[in-house]
């Protein structure tokens, strides 16, 4: 049986292709019955929040994509 708590890739035991396909068919999720029906979002698109200071939301922003691309706004991290 496959486990995700192995110390390294060499120690993991993988399913054969036939086992993986059988498991996928057996454990397929039916999205047409509750509670698996996806929730429709209340809002789609962009929303401008003009009256909220950036300092209040900086802790909630995931900065990783900016750092990985090397395109983060330097002015946010400057001391001036």
C-alpha positions in Angstrom: 0.0 0.0 0.0 1.2 3.5 -0.8 2.1 5.8 2.1 3.2 9.4 2.1 5.1 9.2 5.4 8.2 7.4 4.0 11.6 8.9 4.7 12.7 8.8 1.0 11.5 8.0 -2.4 13.4 4.7 -2.6 11.4 3.3 0.4 8.0 4.1 -1.0 5.8 1.4 -2.4 3.9 2.4 -5.5 0.7 1.0 -7.1 1.0 -0.7 -10.5 -0.9 1.1 -13.3 -3.7 -1.5 -13.1 -4.0 -1.0 -9.3 -4.0 2.8 -9.7 -6.8 2.6 -12.3 -8.9 0.2 -10.2 -8.5 2.5 -7.2 -9.4 5.6 -9.2 -12.6 4.0 -10.4 -13.6 2.6 -7.0 -12.9 5.8 -5.2 -14.2 8.3 -7.8 -16.1 11.3 -6.3 -19.6 11.9 -7.6 -20.0 15.6 -7.8 -23.7 15.5 -8.6 -24.8 14.5 -5.0 -24.6 16.4 -1.8 -22.2 17.1 0.0 -19.9 16.9 -3.0 -21.6 19.6 -5.1 -19.2 22.5 -5.5 -20.2 25.8 -4.0 -20.9 28.6 -6.4 -18.9 31.7 -5.5 -20.8 34.8 -4.4 -18.5 37.0 -6.5 -16.4 36.5 -9.6 -13.8 39.0 -10.8 -11.8 41.7 -9.1 -12.9 43.9 -6.2 -11.0 47.1 -5.3 -10.8 47.7 -1.6 -9.9 51.4 -1.5 -10.4 52.2 2.2 -8.1 49.5 3.6 -4.5 50.3 4.4 -2.0 47.9 2.9 -0.4 47.4 6.3 -3.6 45.8 7.5 -3.5 43.1 4.8 0.2 42.5 4.3 0.2 39.5 6.7 -2.4 37.8 4.5 -0.7 38.1 1.2 1.2 35.1 -0.2 4.5 36.7 -1.3 6.0 33.5 -2.7 5.1 34.0 -6.3 6.6 37.5 -6.3 9.9 36.3 -4.8 10.1 33.3 -7.1 9.6 35.5 -10.2 12.0 38.1 -8.8 9.4 40.8 -9.4 8.3 41.8 -5.9 7.7 45.5 -5.3 10.9 46.8 -3.6 9.0 49.8 -2.2 7.1 47.5 0.2 10.3 46.4 1.9 12.3 49.6 1.9 13.1 51.3 5.1 12.4 54.8 3.7 
